[in-house]
Amino acid sequence: MAKQVVVHATWDPDACVWVALSDDVPGLATEADTMERLLEKLRVMVPELLEENRGTISEDVAEVPLVVKTRREETISLRRLG
């Protein structure tokens, strides 16, 4: 199996967007307002950036697994009991 590409996506509550970065894809930095739009962008950008950065992935590889790890934190209010 080919090396997998890991992308870290974090929700930015101030900008209301998902932000994607990756140590496996030099130059990758993008954002989108929904996870689906972010995935659409990644499906285009990751192959383009890997091609520009030859040597990141072996040239004889036609496909590579894309793993998107997400993180979203929120503060919630608790009802007071009693």
ABEGO torsion letter per residue (X at the ends): XBBBBBBBBBBBAAAGBBBBBBAABBGBBBBBABAAAAAAAAAAAAAAAAAABBGABBAABABBBBBBBBBBBBBBBBBBBX
